[in-house]
C-alpha cells in the first residue's frame, strides 16, 4: 500500500461476504480499518452514500472511493496489491476459479438460509439442496489440499467464510458436514490453520446463537 492510502471496510461480523474481503486483505498484508455496521438498527450515512442501490455490506473504501460486491472487491484487492496473487497465472485456471466462485455465490448462502429460515418440509428441502451443493464442491476439490491445488487462493477465500455458518445449518438441519462431505470437512480444518482465516472467522457457536436470535425475531421459534 502506498504512503497515504486509506483502506476502510464497512463490515458486519457474521457476514461471510465481509469475511472473504478481510481474509484477502490479511493474505495481502494490507492494513485497513473495519467499521462495524448496525444492519438491524440505523445504517451509517457512509454506508447509504457508498452503496445507495443495495445498502448492504461489504463496502470497500480505497482512498474514499467505494467498491461493492464482495467477489468484485476481492478481485480489486488482487489487482491493486498484486503481490501473493490470489488467482492462478493460467487463463483457463482463472476462468475455472471464477466459475466456482460464482457457483458458491449463487448456491451456498441461499441454500443455507433455506435451512435456518424455514421449518418443516421447506427446511428439509433446503437441507437436501445444501448437501447437494457440498457434493459438487467436494467433486471440484477432489484430492487437492485447496481448490486451486497446493496453494490457498481465490476460491478458498470466497468459500471458507461460509463455514462459520455450517454449525447452525447442521444443528437446524440435523446433519453433519463431515458425514456427507469428508473432503470439504478436511479442507475447512486445513484452511482454519491459516493465520488469515483464524484471525477473521467468527466463532461458529456465536453465529449459531445469532441465527437462533434472528429466528425468534422473525417468528420462526
C-alpha positions as CSV (number, residue, x, y, z in Angstrom):
1,X,0.0,0.0,0.0
2,X,1.5,3.3,-1.0
3,X,2.0,6.1,1.6
4,X,-1.2,7.9,2.3
5,X,-3.5,5.1,1.1
6,X,-6.7,4.8,3.1
7,X,-8.4,1.4,3.3
8,X,-11.7,1.1,5.1
9,X,-14.2,-1.8,5.2
10,X,-17.8,-1.3,6.1
11,X,-18.3,-4.6,7.9
12,X,-20.7,-6.9,9.8
13,X,-19.0,-9.5,12.0
14,X,-21.2,-12.5,10.9
15,X,-21.2,-11.8,7.2
16,X,-19.3,-14.4,5.2
17,X,-19.2,-11.9,2.4
18,X,-17.3,-9.4,4.6
19,X,-15.2,-12.3,5.9
20,X,-13.8,-13.0,2.4
21,X,-12.7,-9.4,2.0
22,X,-10.9,-9.4,5.3
23,X,-9.1,-12.7,4.6
24,X,-8.0,-11.3,1.2
25,X,-6.6,-8.2,3.0
26,X,-4.8,-10.3,5.5
27,X,-3.3,-12.5,2.8
28,X,-2.0,-9.3,1.1
29,X,-0.9,-7.8,4.4
30,X,-2.9,-4.7,3.7
31,X,-3.6,-2.5,6.8
32,X,-7.1,-1.4,7.0
33,X,-9.9,-0.1,9.3
34,X,-13.0,-2.2,9.9
35,X,-16.2,-0.1,10.5
36,X,-18.8,-2.4,12.1
37,X,-22.3,-1.6,10.7
38,X,-25.6,-1.9,12.7
39,X,-27.6,-3.7,10.0
40,X,-30.6,-4.2,12.2
41,X,-30.7,-0.6,13.5
42,X,-29.6,2.6,11.9
43,X,-27.3,2.1,9.0
44,X,-24.5,4.6,8.8
45,X,-24.7,7.6,6.5
46,X,-21.4,6.4,4.9
47,X,-23.0,3.0,4.0
48,X,-26.0,4.6,2.5
49,X,-23.9,7.1,0.5
50,X,-21.4,4.4,-0.6
51,X,-23.8,1.7,-1.6
52,X,-27.1,3.6,-2.3
53,X,-28.6,0.8,-4.5
54,X,-28.2,-2.2,-2.2
55,X,-27.4,-0.5,1.1
56,X,-25.5,-3.6,2.2
57,X,-22.1,-4.6,3.4
58,X,-19.3,-5.1,2.5
59,X,-18.3,-1.8,1.1
60,X,-14.6,-1.3,0.4
61,X,-13.4,2.2,0.5
62,X,-10.0,2.8,-1.1
63,X,-8.9,6.4,-0.7
64,X,-12.6,7.2,-0.2
65,X,-13.7,5.5,-3.4
66,X,-16.3,2.7,-2.8
67,X,-16.1,-0.7,-4.3
68,X,-19.1,-3.0,-3.7
69,X,-20.0,-6.7,-4.1
70,X,-17.6,-9.0,-2.2
71,X,-16.2,-11.1,-5.1
72,X,-15.6,-7.9,-7.1
73,X,-13.8,-6.4,-4.0
74,X,-11.5,-9.5,-3.7
75,X,-10.6,-9.2,-7.4
76,X,-10.0,-5.5,-6.9
77,X,-7.7,-6.2,-3.9
78,X,-5.8,-8.8,-6.0
79,X,-5.2,-6.2,-8.8
80,X,-4.3,-3.3,-6.7
81,X,-1.9,-5.3,-4.5
82,X,-0.5,-7.9,-6.9
83,X,1.9,-9.5,-4.5
84,X,0.9,-13.0,-3.5
85,X,-1.6,-13.3,-6.3
86,X,-4.8,-14.9,-5.3
87,X,-5.9,-16.0,-8.8
88,X,-3.9,-18.6,-10.9
89,X,-1.5,-17.4,-13.5
90,X,-3.0,-19.6,-16.2
91,X,-6.0,-18.1,-18.0
92,X,-8.0,-21.3,-18.1
93,X,-7.4,-21.9,-14.4
94,X,-8.5,-18.3,-13.7
95,X,-11.7,-19.0,-15.6
96,X,-12.4,-22.1,-13.6
97,X,-11.7,-20.3,-10.3
98,X,-14.2,-17.6,-11.3
99,X,-16.8,-20.2,-12.3
100,X,-16.6,-21.9,-8.8
101,X,-16.7,-18.5,-7.1
102,X,-19.9,-17.7,-9.0
103,X,-21.3,-21.1,-8.1
104,X,-20.5,-20.5,-4.4
105,X,-22.1,-17.1,-4.5
106,X,-25.3,-18.4,-6.1
107,X,-25.7,-21.6,-4.1
108,X,-24.1,-21.8,-0.6
109,X,-25.6,-19.0,1.5
110,X,-29.0,-19.1,-0.1
111,X,-29.4,-22.8,0.4
112,X,-28.1,-22.5,3.9
113,X,-30.6,-19.8,4.6
114,X,-33.3,-22.2,3.4
115,X,-32.3,-24.4,6.3
116,X,-32.2,-21.8,9.1
117,X,-35.0,-19.5,7.8
118,X,-37.6,-22.3,7.4
119,X,-39.3,-25.1,9.3
120,X,-40.8,-28.4,8.3
121,X,-40.8,-29.5,4.7
122,X,-39.1,-26.3,3.4
123,X,-36.2,-26.9,5.8
124,X,-35.9,-30.5,4.6
125,X,-35.8,-29.3,1.0
126,X,-33.2,-26.7,2.0
127,X,-31.1,-29.3,3.7
128,X,-31.2,-31.6,0.7
129,X,-30.2,-28.9,-1.7
130,X,-27.4,-27.6,0.6
131,X,-25.9,-31.1,0.8
132,X,-26.1,-31.4,-3.0
133,X,-24.1,-28.1,-3.3
134,X,-21.5,-29.5,-0.9
135,X,-21.3,-32.6,-3.1
136,X,-20.5,-30.5,-6.1
137,X,-17.9,-28.6,-4.2
138,X,-16.3,-31.8,-3.0
139,X,-16.0,-33.0,-6.6
140,X,-14.3,-29.7,-7.5
141,X,-11.9,-30.0,-4.6
142,X,-11.1,-33.6,-5.4
143,X,-7.8,-34.8,-3.8
144,X,-6.3,-31.4,-3.7
145,X,-5.4,-29.5,-0.5
146,X,-7.1,-26.4,-1.7
147,X,-9.4,-25.6,-4.6
148,X,-6.6,-24.2,-6.7
149,X,-4.2,-27.0,-5.9
150,X,-1.4,-26.8,-3.3
151,X,-1.9,-23.1,-2.6
152,X,-4.7,-21.4,-0.6
153,X,-6.2,-19.0,-3.1
154,X,-9.2,-17.2,-4.6
155,X,-11.9,-19.9,-4.4
156,X,-10.8,-20.8,-0.9
157,X,-11.1,-17.2,0.1
158,X,-14.5,-16.9,-1.4
159,X,-15.7,-20.2,0.2
160,X,-14.2,-20.5,3.6
161,X,-16.1,-17.8,5.5
162,X,-19.3,-19.7,4.8
163,X,-18.0,-22.5,7.0
164,X,-18.6,-20.3,10.1
165,X,-22.3,-20.8,9.4
166,X,-22.2,-24.6,9.0
167,X,-22.7,-25.4,12.7
168,X,-26.0,-23.5,12.5
169,X,-27.0,-25.4,9.3
170,X,-26.0,-28.7,11.0
171,X,-27.9,-28.2,14.2
172,X,-31.1,-26.9,12.5
173,X,-30.9,-29.4,9.6
174,X,-30.0,-32.4,11.6
175,X,-26.8,-33.5,9.8
176,X,-23.0,-33.3,9.9
177,X,-21.0,-31.9,7.1
178,X,-18.2,-34.4,7.8
179,X,-20.6,-37.4,7.3
180,X,-21.7,-36.2,3.9
181,X,-18.6,-34.3,2.6
182,X,-15.5,-35.5,4.4
183,X,-13.1,-33.8,2.0
184,X,-14.8,-30.5,2.5
185,X,-14.7,-31.0,6.2
186,X,-10.9,-31.7,6.0
187,X,-10.4,-28.6,3.8
188,X,-12.2,-26.5,6.4
189,X,-9.9,-27.8,9.1
190,X,-6.9,-27.2,6.9
191,X,-7.9,-23.7,6.0
192,X,-8.6,-22.8,9.6
193,X,-4.9,-23.4,10.3
194,X,-4.0,-20.4,8.2
195,X,-3.5,-17.2,10.3
196,X,-5.5,-15.1,7.9
197,X,-8.6,-17.4,8.3
198,X,-8.1,-18.0,12.0
199,X,-7.9,-14.2,12.6
200,X,-11.1,-13.3,10.6
201,X,-13.7,-16.1,11.0
202,X,-16.2,-15.7,13.9
203,X,-16.9,-18.5,16.4
204,X,-19.4,-20.8,14.8
205,X,-21.3,-21.1,18.1
206,X,-21.6,-17.3,18.2
207,X,-23.0,-17.4,14.7
208,X,-25.4,-20.2,15.7
209,X,-26.7,-18.1,18.6
210,X,-27.1,-15.1,16.3
211,X,-29.2,-17.3,13.9
212,X,-31.4,-18.5,16.8
213,X,-31.9,-14.9,17.9
214,X,-32.8,-13.9,14.3
215,X,-35.3,-16.8,14.0
216,X,-37.0,-15.6,17.2
217,X,-37.2,-12.1,15.8
218,X,-38.7,-13.4,12.6
219,X,-41.3,-15.5,14.5
220,X,-39.8,-18.9,13.4
221,X,-39.3,-20.1,17.0
